């Protein structure tokens, strides 16, 4: 399902071709002004899979108590990685959107962010989803230690305002893209420090994600 804020792929193509020509075709990243009608979010440092220079980016907004988020990572992500990420075509970025009705989603997101500080983001990410049904009973500190994460550093991190600021930034990004639920996906291209593209909401058939990815790959191909 696509939100209203979709603009013609031809606009992307023209912008990216112009940018590529201006730099001799040495980069796949567009540097043209972002059209006002675009759906976009900033592209800060966040955990990702794939090449930092991939021409297409999928930003995943997720909640650790959202069952369809769990299903996406278990059933859709492996195929997308095999078909696009491993070929250097797609960067998959994860951002947190803990919903208010999910009481334990925000602490879980904080735990993932703190694990990220110690280079263990994906281990914590997988462990949290594996324990989704028992998150209310999960001691996050003990979970971190079971993953060989430094417990003292983790505990201090969980009280750090920088982690809370990171979560606020992710939530603000989702709101700016008019995303109100999870899982949600912004698929597009890097442009002037932002990811510009289309929003897909909900756990969808694999072909829904693949269609947008392939369209942007075609639109950002070297001339």
C-alpha positions in Angstrom: 0.0 0.0 0.0 1.4 3.4 -1.0 0.7 6.7 0.7 -0.4 9.7 -1.2 3.0 11.4 -1.2 4.3 9.7 -4.3 5.8 11.6 -7.1 6.6 10.4 -10.6 9.7 8.2 -10.9 10.6 10.2 -14.0 11.4 13.1 -11.7 13.9 10.9 -9.8 15.5 9.8 -13.1 16.0 13.3 -14.4 17.4 14.5 -11.1 19.8 11.6 -10.7 21.0 11.6 -14.3 21.7 15.3 -14.0 23.7 14.7 -10.8 25.6 11.8 -12.4 26.5 13.9 -15.4 27.7 16.7 -13.2 30.2 14.5 -11.4 31.2 12.3 -14.3 29.1 9.4 -13.3 31.4 8.5 -10.4 28.6 8.3 -7.7 25.1 6.9 -7.5 24.1 9.6 -4.9 21.9 12.4 -6.2 22.9 16.0 -5.2 20.0 17.9 -6.8 17.4 19.9 -4.8 14.7 17.8 -3.2 11.3 18.4 -4.7 8.8 19.9 -2.2 6.3 17.1 -2.8 8.8 14.3 -1.9 8.5 12.0 1.1 11.8 12.1 2.8 13.7 11.5 6.1 17.2 12.4 7.2 19.8 9.8 6.8 21.7 9.7 10.1 24.0 7.0 11.4 21.8 4.0 12.1 22.3 0.2 11.9 22.1 -1.0 8.3 22.7 -4.0 6.1 24.4 -3.7 2.8 26.7 -1.2 1.2 26.8 2.4 2.4 27.0 3.4 -1.2 24.0 1.3 -2.4 21.9 3.3 -5.0 18.6 2.4 -3.3 17.7 2.6 0.4 14.9 1.0 2.4 14.3 2.6 5.8 12.4 0.2 8.1 10.4 1.8 10.9 9.9 -0.9 13.5 8.5 -1.7 17.0 9.8 -4.7 19.0 6.3 -5.6 20.2 4.8 -5.4 16.7 4.1 -9.0 15.5 4.1 -8.0 11.8 7.5 -6.3 12.3 8.8 -9.6 13.5 7.3 -11.3 10.5 9.0 -8.9 8.2 12.4 -9.5 9.6 11.9 -13.3 9.7 10.3 -13.8 6.3 10.8 -10.8 4.0 14.3 -9.5 5.0 16.2 -12.7 4.1 14.8 -12.6 0.5 15.6 -8.9 0.1 19.1 -9.4 1.3 19.7 -12.3 -1.1 18.2 -10.5 -4.1 19.4 -6.9 -3.6 21.6 -6.3 -0.6 24.2 -8.9 -1.3 24.5 -7.5 -4.8 25.3 -4.0 -3.5 22.0 -2.6 -4.8 20.1 -2.0 -1.6 20.9 -0.6 1.8 18.4 -1.6 4.5 18.3 0.9 7.5 16.5 0.2 10.7 14.9 3.0 12.7 12.8 2.7 15.8 9.1 3.6 16.2 7.9 2.2 19.5 4.2 2.7 19.6 2.5 4.1 22.7 0.3 1.1 23.2 3.3 -1.2 23.4 4.7 -0.5 26.8 7.9 -2.5 26.5 8.8 -1.5 22.9 10.6 1.7 23.9 12.9 0.0 26.5 13.6 -2.7 23.9 14.5 0.0 21.3 16.8 1.5 23.9 18.5 -1.8 24.5 19.1 -2.3 20.8 20.6 1.2 20.6 22.9 0.5 23.5 23.9 -2.8 22.0 24.7 -0.9 18.9 27.3 1.2 20.8 29.2 -2.0 21.5 28.9 -3.4 18.0 26.2 -5.9 18.9 23.1 -4.3 17.4 22.0 -7.2 15.2 22.5 -9.8 18.0 20.3 -7.8 20.3 17.8 -7.0 17.5 17.3 -10.7 16.8 17.2 -11.6 20.5 14.5 -9.1 21.2 12.3 -10.3 18.4 12.9 -13.9 19.5 11.6 -13.0 22.9 8.7 -10.8 21.7 6.0 -12.7 23.5 7.9 -12.5 26.8 9.4 -9.0 26.6 7.4 -7.9 29.7 9.3 -10.5 31.7 12.7 -10.0 30.0 15.5 -8.4 32.0 17.3 -6.4 29.3 20.5 -6.1 31.3 20.7 -9.9 31.7 19.9 -10.3 28.0 22.7 -8.0 27.1 25.2 -9.9 29.3 24.0 -13.2 27.7 25.1 -11.7 24.4 28.6 -10.9 25.8 27.8 -7.2 25.9 29.6 -5.3 28.7 27.0 -5.1 31.4 28.2 -1.9 33.2 28.5 0.0 29.9 25.1 -1.2 28.8 23.4 -0.2 32.1 24.9 3.3 31.9 23.8 3.6 28.3 20.2 2.7 29.1 20.1 5.9 31.3 21.9 8.1 28.7 19.9 11.0 27.3 21.7 10.5 24.0 19.8 7.2 23.5 16.5 8.8 24.3 17.3 11.6 21.8 18.1 8.9 19.2 14.6 7.4 19.7 13.0 10.9 19.5 14.7 11.5 16.2 13.4 8.3 14.8 9.9 9.1 16.0 10.1 12.6 14.6 11.3 11.2 11.2 8.3 8.8 11.1 5.9 11.7 11.9 7.5 13.9 9.3 6.9 11.1 6.7 3.3 10.9 7.9 3.9 7.3 9.2 1.5 6.3 11.9 2.0 2.6 12.3 4.5 -0.2 12.0 6.0 -1.8 10.1 6.5 1.0 7.7 9.0 1.4 4.9 10.5 4.3 3.0 12.0 3.1 -0.2 14.0 5.6 -2.2 17.3 7.1 -3.1 20.0 9.1 -1.1 19.7 12.8 -1.9 21.4 15.7 -0.1 21.7 13.8 3.2 18.2 12.5 3.1 16.4 9.4 1.8 13.7 10.5 -0.7 11.1 8.1 -2.0 7.8 6.3 -1.4 6.2 5.0 1.8 4.8 1.5 2.1 2.8 0.7 5.3 2.3 -2.8 6.7 3.6 -6.3 6.2 3.2 -6.8 2.5 3.8 -9.5 -0.1 7.5 -9.6 -1.1 6.6 -8.4 -4.6 5.3 -5.1 -3.2 8.8 -4.2 -1.8 10.6 -5.6 -4.9 8.6 -3.5 -7.3 9.6 -0.2 -5.7 13.2 -1.3 -5.3 13.4 -2.3 -9.0 11.8 0.9 -10.1 14.4 3.0 -8.3 17.2 0.8 -9.5 16.1 1.4 -13.0 15.7 5.1 -12.4 19.1 5.5 -10.8 21.1 3.4 -13.4 24.1 5.1 -14.9 23.2 6.8 -18.2 
